[in-house]
Each structure stands twice: as C-alpha cells, then as structure tokens.
Amino acid sequence: MRLAKLKLADSTIRVSLVEDDGKLRVLDMLQVENVRSLMDLLHAPDPIGLAKFLVDTKAPALDPKLVTVLAPIDRQEVWAAGVTYKRSQVARMEESKAGASHYDKVYTAPRPEIFFKATPNRVSGPGQPLRVRADSNWSVPEPELALVVSPVGKLVGFTVGNDMSARDIEGENPLYLPQAKVYNQCCGLGPYVWIPEGPVDRPATKIRLKIERGRAAVFQGESDLDQMKRGFEELIGWLVKENDLATGAFLLTGTGVVPPDNFTLEDGDSVSIEITGIGTLTNPIVKAR
C-alpha cells in the first residue's frame, strides 16, 4: 500500500491512498477520532486496515497531476545514518584525508553513525527546490531509502529520501558535519509512503539516481538495498536508544550511489531518485549567488 499527503485546488490538505494506476483515493479522516493527519494514520496500530476503512468510496479518484503531492511529513523529526554502504565509506575517506580512519572504522563498528538531519520546515517535497549552500563548491545529492518510524520505535513504512550533502565542508573537518548536512531546504522526502504487506525483497529493491542539467543527463547511478550493510531494525534500535521520538521520525539509511569527485550540483539542475515500490522524487536545485 502507498499513501500520500496532498494539497487540493482549494488549498486544503488531505491524505490519500495511491492506487496501482497512480490515481489517488482521498481518505475520509473524520470517521475516526484522533486521526487527522498522515502522521496519525501511520502511527495507528494498523495503518493498512485503517486506510482501507477510511477510503471515501463516494469521491472520484484524483489525477496526481491535478493536485500537489506534498512531502509525507507532518511533525516528525528527520534523522540519518551514514556510511552504511561500501561506496559511501570509500567516498567519505576520499573527501576527508584527516578523518579517513574514522569513516573506515564506523563502517565496521557495532555502533553506526546516526545524526540529526532536518526539521519539517527544512524538508522539500516533490517538485520543491533543494538547496546547495552558498558557501559550498562541492555538493551532491544522496539517494536514500527513508524509514518511517513511530513514536514507539516501530518501522511502519518507507519513502524516498534525498540527503543533500556539502562534501567540501564535511571533508575539511568531520566536525563540520552538521553544517554540511543541516540547513534550509537540505532534505527531500516523497512522493509516497510505502507500507509493504510482506517482507521487503532487498536485492530487488533498486535505488536509482539521475541528475539532469539543461535536460541532459550528467550523472546516473544505481544501487540496491542488499548492498546496505546494516538492517532496518538495527538502525532504528540505535536511533531510539536513550532518545525518545515524541512525534516519530524519518530515518535516512545511507547511500550507495555517489557521483565522481569532480562532480558538483549547480543551480538549475534537476535530481530524480526512484526506489522500487515507492515512486520517484524529483527536485530542482537552487544555489544562492
């Protein structure tokens, strides 16, 4: 099952079920007390059953082209795990000669790297701009599977994430990681939340990145979830250790696709990330001059 957060033509915010053909079925959220948002639905004991119950069968299905699909976030925090793929380990060691050994060690250590990424106001949804810091000359997107985590630390779904990263800032000194990762429009989420009704086939779940400049592809890459060293529950376990999530969280799980060292995003680029079973998140890139 896939769920979406929408803004209709009259600017009202609704939650919908995404059908197999891409059409959207609005949910009647007034049928159940204390369920008024996508976050409320995702944190319910049975999100799939509740969503099926709330489908407004009297309303016609909506064309996603005629509504605005928003980032599927309400009040949750966004966190991220780093160096969970071998490719990411190599890239981090290349960009930071002084801190190379730290990235090498964290890849194999029992404790993963987990850091705070964004508040909801720093998150961009489908079609909304993502930003390259004005003080960065080497920035890249990081295509990642994002886990949807409930306040009790339960994995309830997945979405597409873009963990924008200023590689030159982090590479100068690993202690600059917060500045390299957390800033305005630093994170993309969407378009939908996928709640699988069975086990996730990790090798078959592909993560594809495409960067376009002037309508021409300047970089394309692909990985799959089987290349990720750590498990979903393992990462969530470390996230919630001594760390209460009052409103739940999105947890980005690291990237296995890294553009070459001579590549940096430019103002006007377009970044698309596709993950099997979820959909494609596309964002334009802006950079202050």
C-alpha positions in Angstrom: 0.0 0.0 0.0 1.1 3.6 -0.8 -0.2 6.7 1.0 0.2 10.4 0.0 -0.2 13.8 1.6 -2.0 16.2 -0.9 -2.9 19.8 -1.3 -6.0 20.2 -3.3 -7.0 23.1 -5.5 -8.8 24.8 -2.6 -5.6 24.6 -0.6 -7.0 22.0 1.8 -4.6 19.3 3.0 -5.8 15.7 2.6 -4.5 12.2 2.9 -5.0 9.7 0.1 -4.4 6.1 -0.9 -2.4 5.6 -4.1 -3.9 3.1 -6.4 -1.8 0.8 -8.7 -2.6 3.0 -11.7 -1.4 6.1 -9.8 -4.8 7.6 -9.2 -5.4 9.0 -5.7 -8.3 8.0 -3.4 -8.9 10.6 -0.7 -9.4 9.3 2.8 -12.3 10.5 5.0 -10.3 11.3 8.1 -13.3 12.4 10.1 -14.6 8.9 10.5 -12.1 8.1 13.3 -11.4 10.2 16.4 -7.8 11.5 16.8 -6.8 10.6 13.2 -6.5 13.8 11.3 -3.2 13.6 9.5 -0.9 11.3 7.6 1.3 11.1 10.7 -1.7 10.0 12.8 -2.6 7.3 10.3 1.0 6.0 10.1 1.2 5.8 13.9 -2.0 3.8 14.2 -1.8 0.2 15.3 -2.9 -1.0 11.8 -2.3 1.7 9.2 -3.2 -0.6 6.3 -6.5 -1.7 7.7 -7.4 1.9 8.8 -6.5 3.3 5.4 -8.8 0.8 3.7 -11.6 1.7 6.1 -11.2 5.4 5.5 -11.3 5.4 1.7 -14.0 7.7 0.6 -15.8 5.5 -2.0 -18.2 8.3 -2.9 -15.5 10.6 -4.1 -13.9 10.1 -7.6 -10.3 9.2 -7.9 -7.9 12.1 -8.4 -5.3 12.6 -11.0 -2.0 13.3 -9.3 -1.2 15.9 -12.0 -4.2 18.0 -10.8 -3.2 18.1 -7.2 0.0 19.0 -5.3 1.7 16.0 -3.7 3.5 17.2 -0.6 6.3 15.7 1.4 4.8 13.0 3.6 5.9 14.6 6.8 3.9 16.4 9.5 5.7 17.0 12.8 8.3 14.2 12.7 12.0 14.7 13.0 14.3 13.6 10.3 17.5 11.6 11.2 20.1 10.0 9.0 22.6 7.1 9.2 25.9 7.4 7.4 28.5 5.1 5.9 26.1 2.1 5.6 27.2 1.2 2.1 30.8 0.4 1.0 30.6 3.1 -1.7 29.8 5.7 0.9 32.7 4.5 3.1 35.1 5.0 0.2 33.7 8.4 -0.7 33.9 9.7 2.8 37.5 8.5 3.2 38.4 10.2 -0.1 36.9 13.6 0.8 38.4 13.7 4.3 42.0 12.7 4.4 42.3 13.8 8.0 39.3 11.9 9.2 39.5 8.9 6.8 40.2 6.4 9.6 37.0 7.4 11.4 34.8 6.6 8.4 36.7 3.3 7.9 36.1 2.3 11.5 32.4 3.3 11.7 31.6 1.1 8.7 32.6 -2.0 10.6 31.8 -0.8 14.2 28.8 -2.2 16.1 27.6 1.4 16.6 26.5 3.2 13.4 26.9 6.8 12.6 23.5 8.5 13.2 23.0 12.2 13.1 20.1 14.7 13.1 19.2 15.8 9.6 16.1 18.1 9.4 13.0 19.6 11.0 9.8 19.6 8.9 10.4 23.2 7.7 13.7 22.2 6.2 12.1 19.4 4.1 11.1 19.7 0.5 8.5 17.6 -1.2 8.1 16.6 -4.9 8.9 19.4 -7.3 10.0 21.7 -4.5 13.6 23.1 -4.5 16.5 21.6 -2.7 19.4 23.9 -1.9 23.2 23.9 -2.3 24.8 26.0 0.4 26.2 29.3 -0.9 29.4 28.6 0.9 29.9 25.1 -0.7 31.6 24.4 -4.0 31.2 20.6 -3.9 27.7 19.4 -3.1 25.9 16.3 -4.1 22.5 14.6 -3.6 22.5 11.3 -1.7 19.6 9.0 -2.8 18.4 7.0 0.2 15.6 4.8 1.5 13.9 6.6 4.4 12.4 4.5 7.2 9.1 5.8 8.7 9.4 5.2 12.5 6.6 5.5 15.0 7.0 7.1 18.5 7.4 3.6 20.0 10.3 2.8 17.6 8.2 0.7 15.2 9.0 0.5 11.5 5.8 1.4 9.8 6.8 2.3 6.2 9.3 3.6 3.7 9.7 6.6 1.4 12.3 8.2 -0.9 14.9 10.5 0.7 17.5 12.9 -0.6 20.2 13.7 2.0 21.8 16.7 0.4 25.5 16.9 1.4 28.2 19.6 1.1 31.2 17.3 0.7 33.8 20.0 0.8 32.5 21.3 4.2 32.4 17.8 5.7 35.7 16.9 4.1 37.5 20.0 5.5 36.8 18.7 9.0 34.4 15.9 10.1 33.2 18.2 13.0 31.6 20.4 10.4 29.1 17.6 9.6 26.1 19.5 11.0 26.8 22.4 8.7 27.4 20.1 5.7 24.0 18.4 6.3 21.6 20.7 8.1 20.4 23.9 6.5 17.4 25.4 4.7 16.0 23.0 2.0 18.5 20.3 2.9 16.3 17.3 2.7 13.9 15.8 0.2 11.1 13.3 1.0 8.4 11.7 -1.0 6.4 11.3 -3.1 4.6 8.5 -1.2 4.9 6.3 1.9 5.0 2.7 1.0 3.7 0.2 3.6 4.7 -3.3 2.3 2.3 -6.1 3.1 5.1 -8.7 3.2 8.9 -8.9 3.6 11.0 -6.4 1.6 13.0 -8.0 -1.2 16.2 -6.2 -0.6 18.1 -7.3 -3.7 15.1 -6.5 -5.9 14.6 -3.0 -4.4 16.6 -0.7 -6.6 17.6 2.9 -5.8 18.3 4.9 -9.0 19.7 8.4 -9.2 19.5 10.7 -12.2 20.9 14.2 -12.4 19.9 16.4 -15.3 21.4 19.7 -16.5 19.8 21.6 -19.3 17.6 18.5 -19.9 20.6 16.3 -20.5 21.6 13.6 -18.0 25.0 14.4 -16.4 25.1 11.6 -14.0 23.2 8.3 -13.4 23.8 5.6 -10.9 22.1 2.6 -9.2 22.3 0.5 -6.1 20.1 -1.9 -4.3 19.2 -2.5 -0.6 21.2 -5.7 -0.5 24.3 -3.6 -0.7 23.4 -1.9 2.6 25.5 -3.3 5.4 23.0 -2.8 8.3 19.4 -3.9 8.8 16.4 -1.6 9.3 15.6 -2.7 12.8 19.3 -2.4 13.8 19.4 1.2 12.7 16.1 2.0 14.4 17.4 0.4 17.6 20.3 2.7 17.7 18.2 5.7 16.9 15.8 5.2 19.8 18.5 4.3 22.3 18.3 6.9 25.0 16.3 9.1 22.5 12.5 9.5 22.7 10.7 10.2 19.5 7.6 12.0 20.7 6.2 12.6 17.2 8.0 9.8 15.4 10.8 10.1 12.8 12.1 9.6 9.3 15.4 7.8 9.3 17.5 8.0 6.1 19.6 4.9 5.7 22.7 5.9 3.8 23.6 6.0 0.1 25.2 3.5 -2.2 25.3 6.0 -5.2 27.9 8.7 -5.1 28.8 10.9 -8.1 32.5 11.2 -9.0 34.7 13.6 -7.1 34.8 16.1 -10.0 31.0 16.5 -9.9 29.1 19.1 -8.0 25.5 20.2 -8.3 24.7 23.5 -10.0 21.9 26.0 -9.8 19.1 24.8 -12.1 20.0 21.1 -12.0 17.2 18.5 -11.6 17.6 15.5 -9.3 15.4 12.4 -9.6 15.5 9.5 -7.2 13.5 6.4 -7.9 13.0 3.5 -5.5 11.2 0.3 -6.4 7.7 0.1 -5.0 7.6 3.7 -3.8 8.0 6.1 -6.8 10.2 8.9 -8.0 11.1 12.0 -6.1 12.2 14.9 -8.4 13.5 18.2 -7.1 15.1 21.3 -8.8 18.3 22.5 -7.3 18.9 26.1 -6.3 22.0 27.9 -5.0 22.2 31.4 -3.6 24.6 33.6 -5.6 
